[in-house]
Amino acid sequence: MQHRPLAAAAAAAVVVLAATGCNLLTPQATTIEYDPSDGVSGSTGTVEWHNALLIGDPDGDTLNLLVTFTNPGEATFVEVRVDDEAEEVRVGQGTTTFGFPDGEQLLFEVGEIEFGGLRNVSFQADGAEPTGVGVPVHSTEFPDYADFGPAQ
């Protein structure tokens, strides 16, 4: 007679393990970091960059880098390099954006542009190791990017 409660408890334990056991082997998807937009993100030293992407005109040879920097410390400079072209930009404490129509643009003359691919971009804050990343290249032919092309 005492075997019934023991069997019921064992069956309940099997059901609970079967229903929740997959979490023991599978990583939880909400803990995996990713970029939820078209651009890429990363960091160099204490400065982080977010949603970096390059926008160009189909008949041009210049790309505009859209990027947002966050800097928790004092103002610093970040060298941004696309191919052989480099720009040094001042990144203040807090949030600094570049490339948007109502602000300062980061323009890089690169010659031939391959839309839909990735272009190597390097970011380097004061004294930190440069961080290179493949940044997506988009055309102003797409309505979402029409206003973000290089303004010269």
Buried (B, 14 or more C-beta within 10 A) or exposed (E): EEEEEEEEEEEEEEEEEEEEEEEEEEEEEEEEEEBEEBBBBBBBBBBBBBBBBBBBBEEBEBBBBBBBBBBEEEEBEBBBBBBEBEBEBEBEEEEBBBBBEEEEBBBBBBEEBEBEEEBEBBBBBBEBEEBBBEBBBBBBEEEEBEEBBBEE
